[in-house]
Amino acid sequence: MAKIVQKLTSIVAKTGKVFRHHKITMNETSAKRLQRMIFEARTAKKNGDCTPTYVKIAEQMVSPYHQIFNMAVYDLVKIANNSGRYKSQIVKIMREYAEAEGNPPERREIVMNKLSEIK
């Protein structure tokens, strides 16, 4: 039994800090810096500096590929139905797309049909 304890002690001594528990310390300057970074990250989200997901999806409506267009419209309708926060902006974007004369008529018709699905 003593040989096992000696062997374990030897292994722990050779590996150093891996098996020892050390208390993590932070000085006052580091703590203030971390607190300021967290505060700035939280206020940036509140001020609207983050781009909502629906904006990136709406940009995909002008894709030349029909499947990408269909998925963008589908995702926008899904977001509008699930999120009351973005509903008015999504409806506005889709109406503008449907009313624009430069867009293909079949795509404008798809958008108008999907607009009726928004609750």
Secondary structure as UniProt FT lines:
FT   HELIX           2..15
FT   HELIX           16..19
FT   HELIX           28..46
FT   TURN            47..48
FT   HELIX           53..59
FT   HELIX           60..62
FT   HELIX           66..82
FT   TURN            84..86
FT   HELIX           87..99
FT   TURN            101..102
FT   HELIX           105..115
FT   TURN            116..117
//
